[in-house]
Amino acid sequence: MKLKSHEVSTFIARPRSDAPGALIYGADAMRVALKRQDMIAAILGPNGEEEMRLTRMSGADLRKDAAQLLDAVKAQGFFPGPRVAFVEEATDGIAKAVAAALDDWQPGDAQIVVTAGQLTPRSALRKLFESHPSAPALPIYDDPMGRDQIEAELKRAGLPLPDRDEMSHLLALAGELEPGDMRQTLDKLSLYKRGDDTPLTSDDISACAPASTEGDVDDVLAIVGDARAQELGPVLRKLQAQGVTPVTLTIGATRHFRTLHALAAGANPRLPGNFKVKERMQRQARSWGVYKLEQALAVLTDTDLALRSGGQTAPQMALVERALIRLAMLGRT
């Protein structure tokens, strides 16, 4: 049973009870493991493993004893509820054992969840599920976590859906992080915002993002704010090599210059706890002044719009680099 890419996440989140099983496969073991975890949780509910409604086995075990999968599918547990027979690290060597269990499956039996690494179109295991009328093959690609996945994770963590800018920040962060790290960041956000009914902000996200990414972006913002244009090139090349996206840089710069503008206008924005960073931002606000900071925000707004438009031919990082150099030069005047 073949599913389209947008149908894969839907099936994993809400597996059909009449499906005898599913194959989850992909090159990234972490992504496959996360999807498998989500699917099994969706079938069993929150207490399935504690109630021993989950039977685990490896592909190597199944090669030694082909009957154990069918035994697990037919076994009746002490606790009522749906059951799962889970086979991990599967290879084509167990295709016949899985086929026998699928053929003998009846409603009320344990559903079969199989995970594997990258499988070619000629793989016997992949062909088995793709040709089955109701047991799908679910390919997991190395794409970053998308908007739908982020929204689902936010709901799971008990967080409200953010506004457009904050969602852009989360999408940019998802482009830099592995899915497991991104999920940990969202879990950290849920703890950070516990008992706080205010909307999710970019400052909240920055506070919970991995320190390495934010620290490197902060280095760029310090250079731009101090008008050290000659130092920008090497630092931006380093960030680009690390996979930091143009959108992340633009969001970080916009947040930074909004804070400077608020300081220059006499407001009392929330500043970082680090004394040296706070002192530097206060100095930058005095040096730039309200008028130049408004010009800087206009440059960043234009850059953000250019990044979002589909008609741009210039590389996005080049667009952002040009904007940051322009800002650093503006700070000198």
C-alpha positions as CSV (number, residue, x, y, z in Angstrom):
1,M,0.0,0.0,0.0
2,K,1.6,3.2,-1.2
3,L,0.8,6.5,0.5
4,K,1.6,10.0,-0.7
5,S,4.1,12.0,1.3
6,H,1.5,14.1,3.0
7,E,-0.5,11.0,3.9
8,V,2.4,9.4,5.8
9,S,2.3,11.8,8.9
10,T,-1.5,11.4,9.0
11,F,-1.4,7.6,9.0
12,I,1.3,7.6,11.7
13,A,-0.7,10.0,13.9
14,R,-4.0,8.1,13.4
15,P,-3.2,4.5,12.4
16,R,-6.2,2.6,11.0
17,S,-7.4,-0.1,13.4
18,D,-8.1,-2.4,10.4
19,A,-4.5,-2.2,9.1
20,P,-2.6,-5.3,9.9
21,G,0.6,-3.5,10.0
22,A,3.0,-0.9,8.6
23,L,6.6,-0.6,7.5
24,I,8.5,2.6,8.6
25,Y,11.8,3.0,6.8
26,G,14.4,5.7,6.0
27,A,18.1,6.5,6.0
28,D,18.0,8.6,9.3
29,A,17.6,6.1,12.2
30,M,16.5,8.9,14.6
31,R,13.7,10.1,12.3
32,V,12.5,6.5,11.8
33,A,12.6,5.9,15.6
34,L,10.6,9.0,16.4
35,K,7.9,8.1,13.8
36,R,7.8,4.6,15.2
37,Q,7.4,5.9,18.7
38,D,4.6,8.2,17.6
39,M,2.7,5.4,15.8
40,I,3.0,2.9,18.6
41,A,1.8,5.5,21.1
42,A,-1.2,6.3,18.8
43,I,-2.2,2.6,18.6
44,L,-1.6,1.6,22.3
45,G,-2.4,4.8,24.1
46,P,-0.4,6.2,27.1
47,N,-0.2,2.9,29.1
48,G,0.3,0.3,26.5
49,E,3.9,-0.6,27.3
50,E,3.2,-0.8,31.1
51,E,0.3,-3.0,30.4
52,M,2.5,-5.3,28.3
53,R,0.5,-4.8,25.2
54,L,3.7,-4.2,23.2
55,T,6.0,-7.1,22.1
56,R,9.4,-6.2,20.8
57,M,11.8,-8.3,18.7
58,S,14.7,-7.6,16.3
59,G,15.1,-8.6,12.8
60,A,18.0,-10.8,13.8
61,D,15.8,-12.6,16.3
62,L,13.1,-13.1,13.7
63,R,15.6,-14.6,11.3
64,K,16.5,-17.2,13.9
65,D,12.8,-18.0,14.8
66,A,10.4,-17.0,12.1
67,A,7.4,-18.2,14.1
68,Q,7.8,-15.7,16.9
69,L,6.2,-12.8,15.0
70,L,3.0,-14.8,14.3
71,D,3.0,-16.0,17.9
72,A,3.1,-12.3,19.1
73,V,0.4,-11.3,16.7
74,K,-2.0,-14.0,18.0
75,A,-1.1,-13.9,21.7
76,Q,-3.7,-12.6,24.1
77,G,-2.5,-10.3,26.9
78,F,-3.8,-10.0,30.4
79,F,-4.9,-6.3,29.9
80,P,-7.6,-5.4,27.4
81,G,-6.9,-3.1,24.5
82,P,-5.0,-2.9,21.2
83,R,-1.7,-4.6,20.9
84,V,1.5,-4.1,18.8
85,A,4.1,-6.6,17.6
86,F,7.1,-4.4,16.9
87,V,10.1,-5.6,14.7
88,E,13.1,-3.3,14.6
89,E,16.2,-3.3,12.4
90,A,14.4,-5.4,9.8
91,T,16.0,-6.5,6.5
92,D,14.8,-8.4,3.5
93,G,15.8,-11.6,5.2
94,I,12.6,-11.5,7.3
95,A,10.2,-10.7,4.4
96,K,8.7,-14.2,4.3
97,A,8.1,-14.3,8.1
98,V,6.4,-10.9,7.9
99,A,4.4,-11.9,4.9
100,A,3.1,-15.0,6.7
101,A,2.0,-12.9,9.7
102,L,0.3,-10.4,7.5
103,D,-1.6,-13.1,5.6
104,D,-2.8,-14.7,8.8
105,W,-3.8,-11.4,10.5
106,Q,-7.4,-11.1,11.7
107,P,-9.2,-8.1,13.4
108,G,-8.3,-8.2,17.1
109,D,-4.8,-9.4,16.5
110,A,-1.8,-7.3,17.4
111,Q,-0.9,-4.8,14.7
112,I,2.6,-5.3,13.2
113,V,5.0,-2.3,13.2
114,V,8.3,-2.9,11.3
115,T,11.2,-0.5,11.1
116,A,14.1,-0.6,8.7
117,G,16.9,1.6,7.3
118,Q,17.0,2.8,3.7
119,L,15.3,0.3,1.3
120,T,15.6,0.3,-2.4
121,P,12.6,-0.1,-4.7
122,R,13.7,-3.7,-5.3
123,S,13.7,-4.5,-1.6
124,A,11.5,-7.6,-0.8
125,L,10.3,-6.1,2.4
126,R,9.4,-2.8,0.8
127,K,7.6,-4.6,-2.1
128,L,5.7,-6.7,0.4
129,F,4.1,-3.6,2.1
130,E,3.7,-1.5,-1.0
131,S,1.7,-4.3,-2.7
132,H,-0.4,-5.1,0.4
133,P,-3.9,-3.7,0.2
134,S,-4.1,-2.3,3.7
135,A,-0.6,-2.5,5.3
136,P,1.3,0.6,4.1
137,A,5.0,1.3,3.5
138,L,5.8,4.6,5.1
139,P,9.1,6.2,3.8
140,I,10.7,8.8,6.2
141,Y,12.7,11.4,4.3
142,D,15.5,13.6,5.6
143,D,13.3,16.7,5.5
144,P,13.3,19.2,8.4
145,M,10.3,19.2,10.6
146,G,7.5,21.1,8.8
147,R,4.8,23.4,10.0
148,D,2.2,20.7,10.5
149,Q,4.7,18.6,12.6
150,I,5.7,21.6,14.6
151,E,2.1,22.5,15.3
152,A,1.4,18.9,16.4
153,E,4.4,19.0,18.7
154,L,3.3,22.3,20.2
155,K,-0.2,20.8,20.9
156,R,1.4,17.7,22.4
157,A,3.6,20.0,24.7
158,G,0.5,22.0,25.7
159,L,1.7,25.2,24.0
160,P,-0.5,27.6,22.1
161,L,0.1,28.0,18.4
162,P,2.5,31.0,17.8
163,D,2.0,34.1,15.6
164,R,3.6,34.3,12.2
165,D,7.0,35.7,13.2
166,E,7.4,33.2,16.0
167,M,6.4,30.3,13.7
168,S,9.0,31.5,11.2
169,H,11.5,31.4,14.0
170,L,10.5,27.8,14.8
171,L,10.6,26.7,11.2
172,A,14.1,28.2,10.8
173,L,15.2,26.4,13.9
174,A,13.7,23.2,12.6
175,G,15.8,23.6,9.5
176,E,19.0,23.6,11.6
177,L,18.2,20.8,14.1
178,E,17.7,17.1,13.9
179,P,14.0,16.1,14.7
180,G,15.0,14.7,18.1
181,D,16.8,17.9,19.0
182,M,13.9,20.0,17.8
183,R,11.4,17.9,19.8
184,Q,13.6,18.4,22.9
185,T,13.6,22.1,22.3
186,L,9.8,22.2,22.1
187,D,9.7,20.1,25.3
188,K,12.0,22.6,27.0
189,L,9.7,25.4,25.8
190,S,6.7,23.8,27.4
191,L,8.6,23.7,30.7
192,Y,9.9,27.3,30.3
193,K,6.3,28.5,29.7
194,R,4.6,26.4,32.4
195,G,2.3,28.7,34.3
196,D,2.8,31.5,31.9
197,D,-0.3,32.4,29.9
198,T,1.4,35.0,27.7
199,P,1.9,34.2,24.0
200,L,5.0,32.4,22.8
201,T,7.6,35.0,21.7
202,S,10.9,34.8,19.8
203,D,12.7,35.6,23.0
204,D,11.2,32.5,24.6
205,I,12.3,30.4,21.6
206,S,15.8,31.8,21.8
207,A,16.0,31.1,25.5
208,C,15.3,27.4,24.8
209,A,17.2,26.9,21.6
210,P,20.5,25.0,21.7
211,A,23.2,27.4,22.9
212,S,25.6,26.8,20.1
213,T,23.3,28.1,17.3
214,E,22.1,31.1,19.3
215,G,25.6,32.0,20.5
216,D,27.0,32.0,16.9
217,V,24.1,34.2,15.7
218,D,24.6,36.5,18.7
219,D,28.2,36.9,17.6
220,V,27.0,38.2,14.2
221,L,24.6,40.6,15.8
222,A,27.3,42.0,18.1
223,I,29.5,42.7,15.0
224,V,26.7,44.4,13.1
225,G,25.6,46.4,16.2
226,D,29.2,47.6,16.8
227,A,29.5,48.5,13.0
228,R,32.5,46.2,12.5
229,A,31.6,45.5,8.8
230,Q,35.0,44.1,8.0
231,E,34.6,41.2,10.4
232,L,31.3,40.0,9.0
233,G,32.4,37.9,6.0
234,P,34.4,35.1,7.9
235,V,31.8,34.8,10.6
236,L,28.9,34.5,8.1
237,R,30.9,31.8,6.1
238,K,31.3,29.9,9.4
239,L,27.6,30.1,10.1
240,Q,26.7,29.0,6.6
241,A,29.0,26.0,6.9
242,Q,27.3,25.1,10.2
243,G,23.9,25.1,8.4
244,V,22.5,28.3,10.0
245,T,19.8,29.6,7.6
246,P,19.3,33.1,6.2
247,V,15.8,33.2,7.9
248,T,17.4,32.5,11.3
249,L,19.8,35.4,10.8
250,T,17.1,37.8,9.7
251,I,14.8,36.9,12.6
252,G,17.7,37.3,15.1
253,A,18.8,40.6,13.6
254,T,15.2,42.0,13.6
255,R,14.7,41.0,17.2
256,H,18.0,42.5,18.2
257,F,17.4,45.9,16.5
258,R,13.8,46.0,17.8
259,T,15.3,45.8,21.3
260,L,17.8,48.5,20.5
261,H,15.0,50.7,19.1
262,A,13.0,50.2,22.3
263,L,16.0,51.1,24.4
264,A,16.8,54.2,22.3
265,A,13.1,55.3,22.6
266,G,13.2,55.1,26.4
267,A,11.2,51.9,26.8
268,N,12.2,49.1,29.1
269,P,12.5,45.9,27.0
270,R,13.6,42.6,28.4
271,L,17.4,42.3,28.0
272,P,19.6,39.2,28.3
273,G,20.7,38.3,31.8
274,N,24.4,38.4,30.8
275,F,25.8,41.7,32.1
276,K,28.3,42.2,29.4
277,V,25.7,41.6,26.6
278,K,23.2,44.0,28.4
279,E,25.9,46.7,28.7
280,R,26.8,46.3,25.0
281,M,23.2,46.5,23.8
282,Q,22.7,49.7,25.9
283,R,25.8,51.2,24.4
284,Q,24.7,50.2,20.9
285,A,21.3,51.8,21.4
286,R,22.9,55.1,22.4
287,S,25.3,55.0,19.5
288,W,22.7,54.2,16.8
289,G,19.8,56.5,18.0
290,V,16.1,56.1,17.2
291,Y,16.3,57.4,13.6
292,K,19.1,55.1,12.4
293,L,17.5,52.1,14.2
294,E,14.2,52.8,12.3
295,Q,16.2,52.7,9.1
296,A,17.8,49.5,10.2
297,L,14.4,47.9,10.9
298,A,13.2,49.0,7.4
299,V,16.2,47.3,5.8
300,L,15.5,44.1,7.7
301,T,11.8,44.2,6.9
302,D,12.6,44.5,3.2
303,T,15.1,41.6,3.5
304,D,12.5,39.4,5.2
305,L,10.0,40.2,2.5
306,A,12.5,39.3,-0.2
307,L,13.3,36.0,1.5
308,R,9.6,35.1,1.6
309,S,9.0,36.1,-2.1
310,G,9.3,33.4,-4.7
311,G,10.7,35.6,-7.4
312,Q,14.2,36.1,-6.0
313,T,17.1,34.9,-8.2
314,A,20.0,35.9,-5.8
315,P,21.0,33.3,-3.2
316,Q,19.2,33.9,0.1
317,M,22.4,34.0,2.2
318,A,23.9,36.6,-0.2
319,L,20.7,38.7,0.3
320,V,21.1,38.6,4.1
321,E,24.9,39.2,4.0
322,R,24.3,42.3,1.9
323,A,21.7,43.6,4.4
324,L,23.9,43.0,7.4
325,I,26.9,44.7,5.8
326,R,24.6,47.6,4.9
327,L,23.5,47.8,8.5
328,A,27.1,47.7,9.8
329,M,28.0,50.5,7.4
330,L,24.9,52.5,8.5
331,G,26.1,52.2,12.1
332,R,29.3,54.0,11.2
333,T,27.7,57.1,9.9
